[in-house]
Amino acid sequence: MLTGHLTLELDNGKTKELQAHDIVIQRGTRHAWRNPSAAPATVLFVLVGSASSS
């Protein structure tokens, strides 16, 4: 998170509140991003591929 506030919701129903300077490492889970405020949020995403397990 660069600026603002977001809520990360995972497929198991758990949520995590994120503020500026927080970091999330996500490994292939279903998820949703929600902005609970009227203020904009800025996020930097880095996507890294992995080898197929099949």
C-alpha positions, 0 to 999 in steps of 0.5 A: 500500500502506497497511500490510503486504506483498503480491506483485503478479503480472502476466500475463507471469509477472513479480512485484513485492514491495510494502511499505507506502507503495509505489505501483503504476500499472496500466494494464489488465493481468491481475494477481493479488494475493498476501499471502505472510505471515499478517499482514493487508495494507491497500491503497487502490485508485483506479479511473479510467475511460477512453474506449473506443478503438473 
